Amino acid sequence: GGISHDCIQRFGCRVVGINISPEQNKMNRAEAEKLGIADLNDVRLVNFNGGLPAEWAGTFTHAVSCEALCHAANKEQVL
């Protein structure tokens, strides 16, 4: 959640973060609460190896990844 939190604090944007780990998502939400940015930090439990949810197509202006996509089984499908 670190990059998400930085983006929210710097740009005031709304962020949808995805992670396959419920524990890491819990930590992300807790830190966002502590920083006072929880209302802009939407954290979802998603395994992107199956592709992103179809309803998300065309809904985002930017995508940022920090080391996660290098582990994707099918990078083209995720992108």
N, CA, C and O atoms as CSV, one atom per row, in Angstrom:
chain,resi,resn,atom,element,x,y,z
A,1,GLY,N,N,0.782,-1.203,0.000
A,1,GLY,CA,C,0.000,0.000,0.000
A,1,GLY,C,C,0.826,1.270,0.000
A,1,GLY,O,O,0.274,2.361,-0.141
A,2,GLY,N,N,2.143,1.153,0.156
A,2,GLY,CA,C,2.980,2.342,0.259
A,2,GLY,C,C,2.875,3.278,-0.928
A,2,GLY,O,O,2.722,4.487,-0.753
A,3,ILE,N,N,2.956,2.738,-2.128
A,3,ILE,CA,C,2.849,3.581,-3.321
A,3,ILE,C,C,1.458,4.189,-3.414
A,3,ILE,O,O,1.313,5.361,-3.759
A,4,SER,N,N,0.439,3.402,-3.109
A,4,SER,CA,C,-0.935,3.925,-3.117
A,4,SER,C,C,-1.064,5.093,-2.155
A,4,SER,O,O,-1.630,6.131,-2.499
A,5,HIS,N,N,-0.544,4.922,-0.961
A,5,HIS,CA,C,-0.643,5.973,0.050
A,5,HIS,C,C,0.097,7.228,-0.394
A,5,HIS,O,O,-0.392,8.343,-0.211
A,6,ASP,N,N,1.274,7.043,-0.976
A,6,ASP,CA,C,2.042,8.192,-1.472
A,6,ASP,C,C,1.276,8.935,-2.563
A,6,ASP,O,O,1.217,10.164,-2.555
A,7,CYS,N,N,0.689,8.189,-3.503
A,7,CYS,CA,C,-0.077,8.821,-4.590
A,7,CYS,C,C,-1.265,9.608,-4.044
A,7,CYS,O,O,-1.537,10.726,-4.483
A,8,ILE,N,N,-1.956,9.023,-3.100
A,8,ILE,CA,C,-3.112,9.699,-2.495
A,8,ILE,C,C,-2.666,10.978,-1.800
A,8,ILE,O,O,-3.281,12.029,-1.981
A,9,GLN,N,N,-1.602,10.897,-1.007
A,9,GLN,CA,C,-1.140,12.070,-0.269
A,9,GLN,C,C,-0.590,13.150,-1.198
A,9,GLN,O,O,-0.800,14.339,-0.959
A,10,ARG,N,N,0.098,12.751,-2.235
A,10,ARG,CA,C,0.724,13.718,-3.138
A,10,ARG,C,C,-0.276,14.343,-4.118
A,10,ARG,O,O,-0.240,15.547,-4.370
A,11,PHE,N,N,-1.171,13.509,-4.668
A,11,PHE,CA,C,-2.044,13.982,-5.742
A,11,PHE,C,C,-3.519,14.085,-5.357
A,11,PHE,O,O,-4.309,14.672,-6.096
A,12,GLY,N,N,-3.895,13.526,-4.217
A,12,GLY,CA,C,-5.288,13.572,-3.800
A,12,GLY,C,C,-6.204,12.694,-4.627
A,12,GLY,O,O,-7.417,12.900,-4.659
A,13,CYS,N,N,-5.621,11.719,-5.292
A,13,CYS,CA,C,-6.402,10.846,-6.169
A,13,CYS,C,C,-7.033,9.700,-5.384
A,13,CYS,O,O,-6.646,9.417,-4.251
A,14,ARG,N,N,-7.997,9.058,-6.001
A,14,ARG,CA,C,-8.611,7.842,-5.460
A,14,ARG,C,C,-7.841,6.665,-6.031
A,14,ARG,O,O,-7.549,6.634,-7.226
A,15,VAL,N,N,-7.508,5.695,-5.185
A,15,VAL,CA,C,-6.705,4.545,-5.597
A,15,VAL,C,C,-7.462,3.249,-5.323
A,15,VAL,O,O,-8.059,3.077,-4.260
A,16,VAL,N,N,-7.429,2.352,-6.287
A,16,VAL,CA,C,-7.929,0.993,-6.099
A,16,VAL,C,C,-6.698,0.093,-6.135
A,16,VAL,O,O,-6.051,-0.056,-7.172
A,17,GLY,N,N,-6.392,-0.495,-5.006
A,17,GLY,CA,C,-5.240,-1.389,-4.910
A,17,GLY,C,C,-5.708,-2.828,-4.883
A,17,GLY,O,O,-6.741,-3.148,-4.294
A,18,ILE,N,N,-4.936,-3.699,-5.528
A,18,ILE,CA,C,-5.273,-5.121,-5.508
A,18,ILE,C,C,-4.111,-5.913,-4.927
A,18,ILE,O,O,-2.944,-5.569,-5.119
A,19,ASN,N,N,-4.453,-6.973,-4.218
A,19,ASN,CA,C,-3.448,-7.836,-3.614
A,19,ASN,C,C,-4.099,-9.186,-3.355
A,19,ASN,O,O,-5.286,-9.269,-3.038
A,20,ILE,N,N,-3.315,-10.230,-3.492
A,20,ILE,CA,C,-3.818,-11.588,-3.262
A,20,ILE,C,C,-3.769,-11.970,-1.775
A,20,ILE,O,O,-4.318,-13.000,-1.385
A,21,SER,N,N,-3.125,-11.157,-0.959
A,21,SER,CA,C,-2.932,-11.475,0.455
A,21,SER,C,C,-3.914,-10.725,1.353
A,21,SER,O,O,-3.835,-9.501,1.464
A,22,PRO,N,N,-4.835,-11.441,1.992
A,22,PRO,CA,C,-5.759,-10.779,2.922
A,22,PRO,C,C,-5.021,-10.053,4.055
A,22,PRO,O,O,-5.441,-8.974,4.475
A,23,GLU,N,N,-3.947,-10.628,4.539
A,23,GLU,CA,C,-3.194,-10.005,5.639
A,23,GLU,C,C,-2.548,-8.687,5.193
A,23,GLU,O,O,-2.588,-7.697,5.923
A,24,GLN,N,N,-1.959,-8.678,4.005
A,24,GLN,CA,C,-1.364,-7.441,3.500
A,24,GLN,C,C,-2.439,-6.386,3.226
A,24,GLN,O,O,-2.212,-5.197,3.449
A,25,ASN,N,N,-3.599,-6.814,2.746
A,25,ASN,CA,C,-4.703,-5.881,2.533
A,25,ASN,C,C,-5.151,-5.263,3.858
A,25,ASN,O,O,-5.451,-4.070,3.925
A,26,LYS,N,N,-5.193,-6.076,4.902
A,26,LYS,CA,C,-5.564,-5.590,6.232
A,26,LYS,C,C,-4.564,-4.539,6.717
A,26,LYS,O,O,-4.953,-3.511,7.271
A,27,MET,N,N,-3.281,-4.806,6.506
A,27,MET,CA,C,-2.236,-3.856,6.905
A,27,MET,C,C,-2.344,-2.563,6.095
A,27,MET,O,O,-2.155,-1.473,6.637
A,28,ASN,N,N,-2.645,-2.680,4.801
A,28,ASN,CA,C,-2.809,-1.528,3.929
A,28,ASN,C,C,-3.940,-0.644,4.454
A,28,ASN,O,O,-3.775,0.567,4.601
A,29,ARG,N,N,-5.080,-1.258,4.732
A,29,ARG,CA,C,-6.237,-0.496,5.227
A,29,ARG,C,C,-5.924,0.188,6.563
A,29,ARG,O,O,-6.299,1.340,6.780
A,30,ALA,N,N,-5.239,-0.528,7.449
A,30,ALA,CA,C,-4.905,0.037,8.761
A,30,ALA,C,C,-3.992,1.248,8.618
A,30,ALA,O,O,-4.188,2.253,9.302
A,31,GLU,N,N,-3.009,1.168,7.750
A,31,GLU,CA,C,-2.089,2.289,7.535
A,31,GLU,C,C,-2.821,3.471,6.904
A,31,GLU,O,O,-2.570,4.621,7.263
A,32,ALA,N,N,-3.724,3.192,5.966
A,32,ALA,CA,C,-4.503,4.263,5.346
A,32,ALA,C,C,-5.370,4.969,6.388
A,32,ALA,O,O,-5.498,6.193,6.361
A,33,GLU,N,N,-5.957,4.215,7.292
A,33,GLU,CA,C,-6.742,4.798,8.395
A,33,GLU,C,C,-5.851,5.703,9.240
A,33,GLU,O,O,-6.218,6.834,9.560
A,34,LYS,N,N,-4.684,5.191,9.593
A,34,LYS,CA,C,-3.733,5.945,10.414
A,34,LYS,C,C,-3.332,7.261,9.737
A,34,LYS,O,O,-3.170,8.282,10.405
A,35,LEU,N,N,-3.175,7.230,8.419
A,35,LEU,CA,C,-2.775,8.410,7.660
A,35,LEU,C,C,-3.943,9.353,7.343
A,35,LEU,O,O,-3.734,10.465,6.858
A,36,GLY,N,N,-5.162,8.904,7.620
A,36,GLY,CA,C,-6.339,9.729,7.360
A,36,GLY,C,C,-6.748,9.774,5.892
A,36,GLY,O,O,-7.367,10.739,5.444
A,37,ILE,N,N,-6.397,8.724,5.142
A,37,ILE,CA,C,-6.700,8.693,3.704
A,37,ILE,C,C,-7.551,7.481,3.317
A,37,ILE,O,O,-7.656,7.151,2.136
A,38,ALA,N,N,-8.145,6.832,4.286
A,38,ALA,CA,C,-8.896,5.602,4.020
A,38,ALA,C,C,-10.034,5.808,3.028
A,38,ALA,O,O,-10.382,4.888,2.288
A,39,ASP,N,N,-10.619,7.007,3.003
A,39,ASP,CA,C,-11.739,7.271,2.100
A,39,ASP,C,C,-11.319,7.276,0.631
A,39,ASP,O,O,-12.169,7.158,-0.252
A,40,LEU,N,N,-10.022,7.411,0.358
A,40,LEU,CA,C,-9.513,7.410,-1.016
A,40,LEU,C,C,-8.774,6.122,-1.366
A,40,LEU,O,O,-8.303,5.962,-2.492
A,41,ASN,N,N,-8.672,5.215,-0.419
A,41,ASN,CA,C,-7.890,3.989,-0.568
A,41,ASN,C,C,-8.817,2.766,-0.588
A,41,ASN,O,O,-9.246,2.290,0.463
A,42,ASP,N,N,-9.115,2.275,-1.764
A,42,ASP,CA,C,-9.997,1.119,-1.946
A,42,ASP,C,C,-9.119,-0.109,-2.194
A,42,ASP,O,O,-8.455,-0.201,-3.226
A,43,VAL,N,N,-9.116,-1.036,-1.264
A,43,VAL,CA,C,-8.245,-2.216,-1.344
A,43,VAL,C,C,-9.092,-3.442,-1.654
A,43,VAL,O,O,-10.079,-3.708,-0.967
A,44,ARG,N,N,-8.712,-4.188,-2.685
A,44,ARG,CA,C,-9.485,-5.364,-3.111
A,44,ARG,C,C,-8.630,-6.626,-3.078
A,44,ARG,O,O,-7.437,-6.591,-3.380
A,45,LEU,N,N,-9.248,-7.727,-2.711
A,45,LEU,CA,C,-8.609,-9.037,-2.754
A,45,LEU,C,C,-8.796,-9.591,-4.166
A,45,LEU,O,O,-9.887,-10.031,-4.528
A,46,VAL,N,N,-7.725,-9.566,-4.956
A,46,VAL,CA,C,-7.788,-9.974,-6.361
A,46,VAL,C,C,-6.540,-10.775,-6.714
A,46,VAL,O,O,-5.425,-10.400,-6.353
A,47,ASN,N,N,-6.741,-11.874,-7.419
A,47,ASN,CA,C,-5.638,-12.641,-7.998
A,47,ASN,C,C,-5.605,-12.290,-9.475
A,47,ASN,O,O,-6.426,-12.785,-10.247
A,48,PHE,N,N,-4.674,-11.448,-9.874
A,48,PHE,CA,C,-4.661,-10.976,-11.259
A,48,PHE,C,C,-4.229,-12.037,-12.261
A,48,PHE,O,O,-4.290,-11.795,-13.467
A,49,ASN,N,N,-3.796,-13.202,-11.798
A,49,ASN,CA,C,-3.434,-14.270,-12.734
A,49,ASN,C,C,-4.641,-14.776,-13.505
A,49,ASN,O,O,-4.488,-15.389,-14.562
A,50,GLY,N,N,-5.821,-14.531,-12.998
A,50,GLY,CA,C,-7.044,-14.891,-13.717
A,50,GLY,C,C,-7.576,-13.730,-14.545
A,50,GLY,O,O,-8.667,-13.811,-15.110
A,51,GLY,N,N,-6.804,-12.653,-14.616
A,51,GLY,CA,C,-7.251,-11.441,-15.298
A,51,GLY,C,C,-7.964,-10.534,-14.313
A,51,GLY,O,O,-8.418,-10.972,-13.255
A,52,LEU,N,N,-8.054,-9.284,-14.672
A,52,LEU,CA,C,-8.754,-8.320,-13.827
A,52,LEU,C,C,-10.254,-8.411,-14.099
A,52,LEU,O,O,-10.659,-8.865,-15.169
A,53,PRO,N,N,-11.072,-7.989,-13.154
A,53,PRO,CA,C,-12.524,-8.050,-13.363
A,53,PRO,C,C,-12.938,-7.314,-14.648
A,53,PRO,O,O,-12.493,-6.194,-14.898
A,54,ALA,N,N,-13.774,-7.938,-15.440
A,54,ALA,CA,C,-14.211,-7.378,-16.720
A,54,ALA,C,C,-14.874,-6.010,-16.550
A,54,ALA,O,O,-14.739,-5.144,-17.413
A,55,GLU,N,N,-15.580,-5.817,-15.454
A,55,GLU,CA,C,-16.273,-4.537,-15.242
A,55,GLU,C,C,-15.305,-3.372,-15.001
A,55,GLU,O,O,-15.721,-2.214,-14.992
A,56,TRP,N,N,-14.044,-3.668,-14.812
A,56,TRP,CA,C,-13.045,-2.613,-14.632
A,56,TRP,C,C,-12.542,-2.066,-15.965
A,56,TRP,O,O,-11.893,-1.020,-15.981
A,57,ALA,N,N,-12.813,-2.723,-17.062
A,57,ALA,CA,C,-12.299,-2.301,-18.375
A,57,ALA,C,C,-12.681,-0.846,-18.652
A,57,ALA,O,O,-13.851,-0.472,-18.580
A,58,GLY,N,N,-11.682,-0.046,-18.965
A,58,GLY,CA,C,-11.906,1.345,-19.319
A,58,GLY,C,C,-12.249,2.273,-18.176
A,58,GLY,O,O,-12.668,3.406,-18.416
A,59,THR,N,N,-12.084,1.831,-16.937
A,59,THR,CA,C,-12.491,2.664,-15.804
A,59,THR,C,C,-11.336,3.383,-15.108
A,59,THR,O,O,-11.567,4.228,-14.242
A,60,PHE,N,N,-10.110,3.059,-15.472
A,60,PHE,CA,C,-8.955,3.655,-14.799
A,60,PHE,C,C,-8.166,4.533,-15.749
A,60,PHE,O,O,-8.086,4.253,-16.945
A,61,THR,N,N,-7.584,5.595,-15.216
A,61,THR,CA,C,-6.752,6.482,-16.021
A,61,THR,C,C,-5.280,6.097,-15.943
A,61,THR,O,O,-4.515,6.399,-16.858
A,62,HIS,N,N,-4.876,5.436,-14.866
A,62,HIS,CA,C,-3.481,5.053,-14.677
A,62,HIS,C,C,-3.411,3.688,-13.996
A,62,HIS,O,O,-4.330,3.274,-13.289
A,63,ALA,N,N,-2.297,3.007,-14.231
A,63,ALA,CA,C,-2.007,1.753,-13.534
A,63,ALA,C,C,-0.548,1.793,-13.107
A,63,ALA,O,O,0.331,2.150,-13.891
A,64,VAL,N,N,-0.301,1.423,-11.858
A,64,VAL,CA,C,1.043,1.409,-11.313
A,64,VAL,C,C,1.273,0.047,-10.671
A,64,VAL,O,O,0.404,-0.478,-9.976
A,65,SER,N,N,2.440,-0.512,-10.909
A,65,SER,CA,C,2.791,-1.783,-10.295
A,65,SER,C,C,4.186,-1.684,-9.700
A,65,SER,O,O,5.099,-1.135,-10.317
A,66,CYS,N,N,4.339,-2.209,-8.520
A,66,CYS,CA,C,5.646,-2.252,-7.865
A,66,CYS,C,C,5.998,-3.706,-7.621
A,66,CYS,O,O,5.618,-4.284,-6.603
A,67,GLU,N,N,6.716,-4.288,-8.546
A,67,GLU,CA,C,7.221,-5.654,-8.471
A,67,GLU,C,C,6.175,-6.748,-8.648
A,67,GLU,O,O,6.545,-7.907,-8.832
A,68,ALA,N,N,4.921,-6.434,-8.600
A,68,ALA,CA,C,3.896,-7.483,-8.668
A,68,ALA,C,C,3.783,-8.107,-10.054
A,68,ALA,O,O,3.732,-9.331,-10.175
A,69,LEU,N,N,3.744,-7.292,-11.090
A,69,LEU,CA,C,3.519,-7.833,-12.436
A,69,LEU,C,C,4.639,-8.747,-12.906
A,69,LEU,O,O,4.419,-9.597,-13.769
A,70,CYS,N,N,5.824,-8.589,-12.362
A,70,CYS,CA,C,6.910,-9.482,-12.775
A,70,CYS,C,C,6.619,-10.925,-12.354
A,70,CYS,O,O,7.244,-11.850,-12.871
A,71,HIS,N,N,5.692,-11.129,-11.435
A,71,HIS,CA,C,5.322,-12.470,-10.975
A,71,HIS,C,C,4.057,-13.005,-11.655
A,71,HIS,O,O,3.636,-14.129,-11.379
A,72,ALA,N,N,3.454,-12.215,-12.533
A,72,ALA,CA,C,2.219,-12.640,-13.199
A,72,ALA,C,C,2.486,-13.819,-14.122
A,72,ALA,O,O,3.484,-13.843,-14.842
A,73,ALA,N,N,1.598,-14.785,-14.096
A,73,ALA,CA,C,1.735,-15.956,-14.966
A,73,ALA,C,C,1.599,-15.565,-16.429
A,73,ALA,O,O,2.306,-16.098,-17.284
A,74,ASN,N,N,0.689,-14.632,-16.724
A,74,ASN,CA,C,0.459,-14.181,-18.097
A,74,ASN,C,C,0.392,-12.659,-18.103
A,74,ASN,O,O,-0.679,-12.077,-17.933
A,75,LYS,N,N,1.532,-12.022,-18.299
A,75,LYS,CA,C,1.617,-10.559,-18.224
A,75,LYS,C,C,0.693,-9.857,-19.216
A,75,LYS,O,O,0.073,-8.848,-18.881
A,76,GLU,N,N,0.602,-10.384,-20.427
A,76,GLU,CA,C,-0.259,-9.755,-21.434
A,76,GLU,C,C,-1.719,-9.776,-21.012
A,76,GLU,O,O,-2.444,-8.809,-21.246
A,77,GLN,N,N,-2.153,-10.852,-20.401
A,77,GLN,CA,C,-3.546,-10.948,-19.953
A,77,GLN,C,C,-3.832,-9.914,-18.861
A,77,GLN,O,O,-4.904,-9.310,-18.839
A,78,VAL,N,N,-2.883,-9.716,-17.967
A,78,VAL,CA,C,-3.080,-8.755,-16.881
A,78,VAL,C,C,-3.128,-7.334,-17.423
A,78,VAL,O,O,-3.943,-6.519,-16.991
A,79,LEU,N,N,-2.241,-7.046,-18.381
A,79,LEU,CA,C,-2.198,-5.691,-18.935
A,79,LEU,C,C,-3.359,-5.475,-19.871
A,79,LEU,O,O,-3.499,-4.393,-20.441
